Amino acid sequence: MQKAVEEYPLVYLTADEVASLLDPDALLEALVHAFRALSAGEADVPARIAARSSSGMLAAMPGFLLEAGLGVKLVSVFPGNHGRPVPSHQGLIALFDGASGIPLAVLDCRVITARRTAAASALSVRECASPQAKILAILGAGVQGRSHLEFVPRVRDFGEIRIASRNQAHAQRLAGALPHAHAAPSFAEAARGADVICCCTDSPEPVLRREWVRPGTHITSVGFSATGSELEPELVRSARLIVETRAVFQPPPAGAAELAGVDPATAVELGEVLGGAVGRSSQAEITLYKSAGHAVQDLAAARLVYERALATGAGTRLPL
C-alpha cells in the first residue's frame, strides 16, 4: 500500500547541515552518473529562467534525474553583495519524489552550489588535463576559489598550487590552506607555465589571456558576469571546448555569454567525455571546460544530502 503524504515529513536542512552531510568523494561519483545521464538524454531539464530586479536576479533551475527525482533550485545572484555580510549567491533547493510528486526536502543551496561546481571542474581536470600536469593555478580566492582548492587536488597530485586574486590578502589567506600553495602577485604570473588553470571570478574583464596559456593547458571557467567575461575571447576561440550541455550556447540566463557566436558542434559535453568520448585530441591542445551550472548537478547533490539526512536523523522534520 502506498504511504500517505503525512508519512513523508518534509526535511529542512540548513547550510551547516548540508555541509556536514555532503561527502566530496560521493559527490564526484554522483556527478559522473548525472552528467552521463544528461548526455544520454535520460534527464529532463528545461532551460534556466530568471526574473531581474535593479540589482540582481532570481533564477529557477528545475529538472528530473532518475537517480535523484524531481527538484528545483531557486538561486538569487546579486553581485553587489561582494564585500558585504550577505553572500552574492543565495537560495533553496526543493526536492520531490519522482514517482509520486511528494515534496521531500528543502535545502539551503549555497554549499551545494559551491561544491558541485568545483566537483564538475575537477572531473574535467581528471579527464582532460595532461597526465604530466603538476602546476595548478586558481584565479580568484572567493567561494569558488576555495571550493576548487578543495576538489581539484582530489583528482590530480599537484606539486605546486598558485593562488591569485584581485585582493592580494584574500589570495594569501586561501593559499595558507595547503602547505604547497602560495599567493601569486598577479593573474599573469599565476597562469604562465601552469598546467591547469581554474578561473573562479565574477570579473567582467578577462583575468586570463591567451598569451599567458602554454600549449597543453587545461582551463576551467565557472565565472559569471552579466556585463563581460573572465576569459579573453581569443582564448575561447582557440581552445577545445567541454561543456555541461550544448544548451550552454543559448543566451543567458540559460547559457554562457562568452560562448555567443561559437558553433555548438565544436564542443563536447562533459557527460560524453565521461562516457568515453575524446576530450583532448593532442598533448599540445588547449582544453577549456566552460561551466554555466546545471540542474542535474544540484539534483544529484541534493539527493545525496537528503538520503544521508534520513540515515542519520539530521535536519528538521516539518509536516505539510
DRENKESE-638113 format. One record per residue (C-alpha): x, y, z. Coordinates in steps of 0.2 Angstrom, whole numbers, padded with zeros to 4 digits, always signed. Layout:
<nodes>
XYZ
...
</nodes>
This chain:
<nodes>
+0000+0000+0000
+0007+0017-0004
+0011+0028+0010
+0001+0044+0014
+0008+0061+0012
+0009+0063+0031
+0021+0048+0032
+0034+0058+0022
+0038+0073+0033
+0047+0087+0024
+0066+0088+0029
+0073+0105+0031
+0092+0107+0030
+0102+0122+0035
+0119+0127+0026
+0129+0119+0040
+0119+0103+0040
+0121+0102+0021
+0140+0105+0023
+0142+0091+0036
+0131+0078+0025
+0138+0081+0008
+0153+0069+0006
+0166+0076-0008
+0170+0059-0015
+0152+0053-0015
+0148+0069-0024
+0161+0066-0038
+0154+0049-0041
+0136+0055-0041
+0141+0069-0054
+0149+0056-0066
+0132+0047-0067
+0122+0063-0068
+0132+0070-0082
+0132+0053-0092
+0113+0053-0090
+0111+0071-0096
+0121+0067-0112
+0112+0051-0115
+0095+0060-0115
+0090+0052-0098
+0086+0068-0089
+0073+0081-0092
+0079+0099-0089
+0071+0114-0096
+0081+0130-0099
+0085+0141-0084
+0075+0156-0082
+0077+0172-0072
+0067+0187-0065
+0078+0203-0063
+0077+0217-0051
+0088+0233-0052
+0102+0225-0043
+0101+0206-0046
+0091+0191-0052
+0082+0176-0046
+0085+0161-0057
+0074+0145-0057
+0083+0128-0062
+0070+0114-0062
+0074+0096-0068
+0072+0077-0067
+0085+0064-0065
+0080+0046-0062
+0093+0043-0048
+0088+0059-0039
+0070+0063-0043
+0062+0080-0047
+0069+0096-0040
+0071+0114-0042
+0084+0127-0037
+0079+0145-0034
+0095+0155-0033
+0097+0174-0032
+0113+0182-0039
+0117+0199-0033
+0135+0204-0037
+0134+0220-0027
+0134+0209-0011
+0153+0206-0013
+0161+0214+0002
+0145+0214+0012
+0140+0201+0026
+0127+0195+0013
+0133+0182+0000
+0131+0186-0018
+0123+0169-0021
+0109+0163-0010
+0094+0151-0012
+0085+0135-0009
+0083+0118-0017
+0067+0109-0016
+0067+0090-0019
+0052+0080-0024
+0049+0061-0026
+0050+0057-0044
+0036+0043-0043
+0023+0052-0033
+0027+0071-0033
+0028+0072-0014
+0039+0086-0008
+0054+0078+0002
+0066+0091+0007
+0070+0109+0006
+0089+0113+0007
+0100+0129+0008
+0109+0129-0009
+0125+0139-0005
+0136+0124-0001
+0129+0113-0014
+0131+0126-0027
+0149+0129-0022
+0154+0111-0021
+0145+0104-0036
+0153+0117-0047
+0170+0114-0041
+0167+0095-0042
+0162+0096-0060
+0178+0106-0064
+0188+0093-0055
+0180+0079-0066
+0185+0089-0082
+0203+0090-0075
+0203+0072-0071
+0198+0068-0089
+0206+0081-0100
+0222+0088-0091
+0239+0081-0096
+0244+0066-0087
+0260+0076-0083
+0251+0091-0075
+0260+0097-0059
+0256+0115-0058
+0238+0121-0053
+0234+0140-0054
+0217+0146-0046
+0212+0163-0052
+0200+0170-0038
+0200+0167-0020
+0182+0168-0015
+0169+0155-0013
+0173+0146-0029
+0192+0148-0027
+0191+0139-0010
+0180+0125-0017
+0191+0122-0032
+0206+0121-0020
+0196+0108-0011
+0191+0097-0026
+0203+0099-0040
+0218+0092-0030
+0207+0077-0026
+0209+0071-0044
+0227+0075-0048
+0243+0076-0037
+0250+0094-0040
+0267+0099-0034
+0263+0117-0034
+0247+0127-0032
+0247+0146-0036
+0233+0157-0030
+0229+0174-0037
+0216+0187-0033
+0211+0205-0036
+0213+0206-0017
+0231+0200-0013
+0226+0197+0006
+0212+0185+0000
+0225+0176-0011
+0237+0174+0004
+0223+0169+0016
+0217+0155+0004
+0235+0149+0000
+0238+0146+0018
+0225+0131+0017
+0238+0120+0009
+0257+0119+0013
+0262+0118-0006
+0250+0133-0011
+0256+0151-0012
+0249+0168-0017
+0255+0174-0034
+0257+0193-0036
+0246+0194-0052
+0234+0183-0063
+0248+0183-0076
+0261+0176-0065
+0250+0163-0058
+0244+0157-0076
+0261+0157-0085
+0268+0140-0085
+0253+0132-0076
+0247+0115-0082
+0229+0118-0076
+0221+0135-0073
+0204+0137-0064
+0196+0153-0067
+0184+0157-0052
+0179+0175-0053
+0164+0186-0057
+0175+0198-0067
+0168+0207-0082
+0185+0209-0089
+0197+0195-0093
+0208+0188-0079
+0215+0175-0091
+0223+0180-0108
+0228+0168-0122
+0246+0174-0122
+0248+0168-0104
+0242+0150-0108
+0255+0137-0115
+0251+0123-0126
+0243+0108-0117
+0235+0118-0103
+0218+0113-0097
+0207+0128-0091
+0191+0128-0081
+0180+0143-0080
+0165+0145-0069
+0164+0164-0068
+0148+0173-0072
+0146+0192-0076
+0131+0200-0084
+0142+0213-0092
+0158+0203-0098
+0169+0188-0096
+0183+0182-0086
+0190+0174-0102
+0198+0183-0116
+0188+0179-0132
+0203+0174-0142
+0206+0160-0129
+0188+0154-0130
+0190+0153-0149
+0207+0144-0149
+0203+0130-0136
+0194+0114-0137
+0178+0116-0128
+0170+0105-0115
+0153+0110-0108
+0139+0103-0097
+0127+0103-0111
+0126+0111-0128
+0111+0122-0121
+0125+0132-0114
+0127+0141-0131
+0110+0149-0128
+0109+0167-0122
+0109+0170-0103
+0102+0166-0092
+0100+0149-0100
+0118+0149-0106
+0135+0157-0105
+0138+0175-0113
+0156+0171-0118
+0150+0157-0130
+0139+0168-0140
+0143+0165-0158
+0153+0149-0155
+0147+0134-0165
+0140+0121-0153
+0146+0107-0165
+0164+0112-0160
+0161+0107-0141
+0159+0090-0132
+0149+0088-0117
+0157+0083-0101
+0145+0068-0100
+0151+0062-0117
+0169+0063-0111
+0165+0054-0095
+0157+0041-0106
+0172+0038-0117
+0172+0052-0130
+0188+0061-0133
+0191+0077-0123
+0209+0081-0129
+0214+0076-0146
+0233+0080-0144
+0245+0084-0130
+0248+0102-0137
+0229+0106-0137
+0222+0119-0125
+0206+0112-0117
+0193+0123-0109
+0179+0117-0098
+0166+0131-0098
+0153+0129-0084
+0136+0138-0083
+0129+0127-0069
+0116+0114-0072
+0101+0107-0063
+0107+0089-0064
+0122+0094-0053
+0110+0101-0040
+0098+0086-0040
+0112+0074-0038
+0120+0083-0024
+0103+0086-0015
+0098+0068-0016
+0115+0063-0008
+0112+0075+0006
+0093+0070+0008
+0097+0051+0009
+0111+0055+0022
+0099+0065+0032
+0087+0051+0033
+0100+0039+0038
+0107+0050+0052
+0092+0059+0058
+0099+0076+0053
+0088+0091+0049
+0071+0097+0055
+0055+0087+0050
+0041+0098+0045
+0023+0092+0042
+0015+0098+0027
</nodes>
